[in-house]
């Protein structure tokens, strides 16, 4: 009788688990597809932002007279900003996926993080613009100090 109760309890538990999995499976599939789509969109957005910033920096460099000079700080600011865009898109899609699945605690945590993304992005855009502007001003100073030696131009800039 004890073995029969155990078997009945096990069958009931497995049946409840199968029913729960069957009801959650469509949500899990949609969430997984959403995460994959988010990853693809995030990579495209990162690449687009990287190309946009690179072309903007090259355009500024051409206009200031330093067509082939590529500073590491400008490349770093473009990579950092495009990385922020990548992770912001990933976070937005992950928050949506957790909401679809029904993970309330994780959804609240993710929405708390996502709430701060615009402020962080604004700060990083300001920093990146500062790097670009400082490169532009440095180029202007270099071009204005042509009478000085090249090392002195760089130090002044």
Buried (B, 14 or more C-beta within 10 A) or exposed (E): EEEEEEEEEEEEEEEEEEEEEEEEEEBBEBBEEBBEEBBEBBEEBBEEBBEEBBEBBBEBBEEBEBEEEEBEEBBEBBBBBBBBBBBBBBBBBBBBBBBBBEBEEBBEEBEEEBEEBEEEBEEBBEEBEEBBEBBBEBBEEBEEBEEEEEEEBEEEB
